[in-house]
């Protein structure tokens, strides 16, 4: 169900995972911004593969771009993260959006964006800077008060451009984003007039849905967040 494809972006061959629902479309779709632990390649990451399979099974076409294609693979995770630039992330997500648009069974008017960890922040930036997205879901996206790249504004400061409904899923034991960060994000959404819903989980920290990391995985929080996120996507894309 999940296939690996490569598209040219800025002269590089960017890896992308793509999955489509069974049956005739047109289907709604989501761009999924990758999480940081997939830095060695999307096809090597069980959590990312599972996200693709589950969203496709729920009726959504999926594209996941590999945003580290501009830096050497052998760099460690934090070195790669330090090389990210918000302007270039937009180029990568726009390429994923265009890839979904080109699929015969995708409804181009029903495309959303979501992400976990690193991807949650990327999804926020993408939805703020690209008004085509119909919905955005942020799963524990940290560094919301930072801009990545020279002269890049803080992600939270881009909120004036955010015109779609938002759902957020956060662990109350997470240091980044901390509960205080989540409070500030919620207040910004209220002030901006966005339709939103936030779900916060006690006894859960960062990456609480990642079943590959036993020390962080929370079965209850993961199941609840999945059910609520699909209900949110159904409401706004179906």
C-alpha positions in Angstrom: 0.0 0.0 0.0 2.9 2.4 0.8 5.2 3.2 -2.1 8.5 5.0 -2.2 8.9 7.6 -4.9 11.4 10.3 -5.8 10.7 13.8 -7.0 13.2 16.5 -8.1 13.4 19.4 -5.7 16.1 22.0 -5.9 18.2 19.7 -8.0 18.0 16.8 -5.6 16.0 13.6 -5.7 13.7 13.9 -2.7 12.4 10.7 -1.2 8.6 10.7 -0.7 6.3 8.1 0.7 2.9 7.9 -0.9 -0.2 5.8 0.0 -3.7 5.8 -1.4 -7.0 4.4 -0.2 -8.6 1.5 -1.9 -11.7 2.1 -4.1 -12.7 4.8 -6.4 -12.1 8.5 -5.5 -11.7 11.3 -5.5 -10.4 11.0 -1.9 -9.3 13.7 0.5 -5.6 13.8 1.2 -3.0 14.9 3.8 0.6 15.9 3.5 2.3 14.4 6.5 5.4 16.3 7.7 8.0 13.8 8.9 9.1 13.4 12.5 12.8 13.8 13.4 13.5 10.1 14.2 13.0 9.3 10.5 16.1 11.3 9.6 17.9 8.3 8.2 15.2 7.8 5.6 11.4 7.5 5.5 11.3 3.9 4.3 13.4 2.9 7.3 11.0 4.3 9.8 8.2 2.0 11.1 6.2 4.8 12.7 6.1 6.7 9.4 5.1 3.6 7.4 2.4 2.9 10.0 1.0 6.5 9.7 0.8 6.1 5.9 -1.0 2.8 6.1 -3.5 3.8 8.8 -4.4 7.1 7.1 -4.9 5.4 3.8 -7.1 2.7 5.4 -9.1 5.6 7.0 -9.8 7.0 3.5 -7.0 9.6 3.0 -4.3 9.7 0.3 -0.9 10.5 1.9 2.4 12.1 0.8 5.3 12.3 3.2 8.4 14.3 2.0 11.9 13.7 3.3 13.0 17.2 4.3 16.7 16.3 4.8 17.5 15.7 1.2 19.8 18.8 1.1 22.2 17.6 3.8 24.5 14.5 4.0 22.8 11.4 5.3 25.6 10.6 7.7 25.0 13.8 9.8 23.4 13.0 13.1 19.9 13.8 13.9 20.5 17.1 15.7 23.0 18.3 13.1 20.4 17.7 10.4 17.7 19.5 12.3 20.0 22.5 12.7 20.3 22.8 8.9 16.6 23.2 8.4 15.2 26.5 7.0 11.5 27.4 7.0 11.6 28.7 3.5 13.1 25.4 2.2 10.6 23.4 4.2 7.9 25.2 2.3 9.4 24.2 -1.0 9.5 20.5 0.1 5.9 20.5 1.4 4.7 22.3 -1.7 6.3 19.5 -3.8 4.3 17.0 -1.7 1.1 19.0 -2.2 1.7 19.1 -5.9 2.3 15.3 -6.0 -1.0 14.7 -4.3 -2.8 17.1 -6.7 -1.5 15.1 -9.6 -3.0 11.8 -8.4 -6.1 10.9 -10.3 -8.0 9.8 -7.2 -7.4 12.9 -5.0 -9.8 15.7 -4.6 -7.6 18.8 -4.9 -10.1 20.8 -2.8 -9.7 18.6 0.2 -6.1 18.5 1.3 -4.8 19.0 4.8 -1.4 18.9 6.6 -0.3 17.2 9.8 2.8 16.2 11.6 4.4 14.8 14.7 7.4 16.2 16.7 9.4 18.1 14.1 6.6 17.5 11.7 4.1 19.2 14.0 6.0 22.5 13.8 6.5 22.1 10.1 2.7 21.5 9.6 2.1 24.7 11.6 4.4 26.7 9.4 3.0 25.2 6.2 -0.6 25.9 7.1 0.3 29.5 8.1 2.1 30.1 4.8 -0.1 28.2 2.4 -3.8 29.0 2.5 -4.7 26.0 0.3 -4.6 23.6 3.3 -8.1 22.9 4.6 -7.1 21.6 8.0 -3.9 21.3 10.2 -3.1 18.8 12.9 -0.2 19.4 15.3 1.1 16.4 17.3 3.5 17.7 20.0 5.3 20.1 17.6 8.0 21.9 19.6 10.0 25.1 18.9 6.9 26.9 18.0 8.4 30.2 19.3 11.5 29.9 17.1 12.2 30.7 13.5 14.4 28.3 11.5 16.8 30.0 9.1 18.2 33.5 8.9 15.6 36.2 9.3 12.8 33.6 9.7 10.0 34.7 12.1 8.9 32.5 14.9 6.4 29.9 13.8 3.8 31.2 16.3 4.2 34.7 14.8 2.9 33.5 11.5 -0.5 32.9 12.9 -2.1 35.8 11.0 -1.9 33.6 7.9 -3.5 30.6 9.5 -7.1 30.3 8.1 -8.0 26.7 8.6 -9.3 24.6 11.6 -6.6 23.3 13.9 -6.3 20.2 16.2 -3.5 19.8 18.7 -2.4 16.7 20.7 0.1 17.2 23.5 1.6 15.3 26.5 1.5 17.2 29.8 4.9 15.8 30.7 6.5 17.1 27.5 9.2 19.7 27.9 9.0 20.8 24.3 6.4 21.9 23.7 5.8 22.5 27.4 2.3 22.9 28.8 3.1 26.6 29.0 4.0 26.6 25.3 0.7 24.9 24.5 -1.2 27.5 26.6 0.5 30.3 24.6 -0.4 28.6 21.3 -4.0 28.2 22.4 -4.3 31.8 23.4 -2.9 32.8 20.0 -5.5 30.6 18.2 -8.3 32.2 20.3 -7.0 35.7 19.4 -6.8 34.8 15.7 -10.3 33.4 15.7 -9.4 29.9 14.5 -11.7 27.0 15.0 -9.6 24.6 17.0 -9.5 21.8 19.5 -6.6 20.8 21.8 -6.2 17.5 23.6 -3.8 17.1 26.5 -2.8 13.9 28.1 -1.6 13.3 31.7 1.2 10.8 32.2 2.3 11.3 28.6 5.3 13.0 27.3 6.9 13.7 23.9 6.3 11.1 21.2 3.6 9.3 23.2 2.1 7.8 20.0 5.5 6.3 18.7 5.1 2.6 19.4 8.8 2.0 18.4 9.9 3.9 21.5 8.7 1.8 24.4 9.9 4.2 27.1 7.6 7.0 25.6 4.7 5.1 24.2 1.3 5.6 26.0 -1.3 3.1 24.8 -4.3 5.1 26.1 -3.1 8.5 24.8 -2.1 7.1 21.5 -5.4 5.4 20.9 -7.4 8.4 22.0 -5.4 10.8 19.9 -5.7 8.6 16.8 -9.5 8.4 17.2 -9.9 12.1 17.7 -7.6 13.0 14.9 -9.4 10.9 12.4 -12.7 12.3 13.6 -11.3 15.8 13.0 -10.1 14.9 9.5 -13.4 13.3 8.7 -15.3 16.4 9.8 -13.2 18.9 7.8 -12.1 16.9 4.8 -15.0 14.5 4.2 
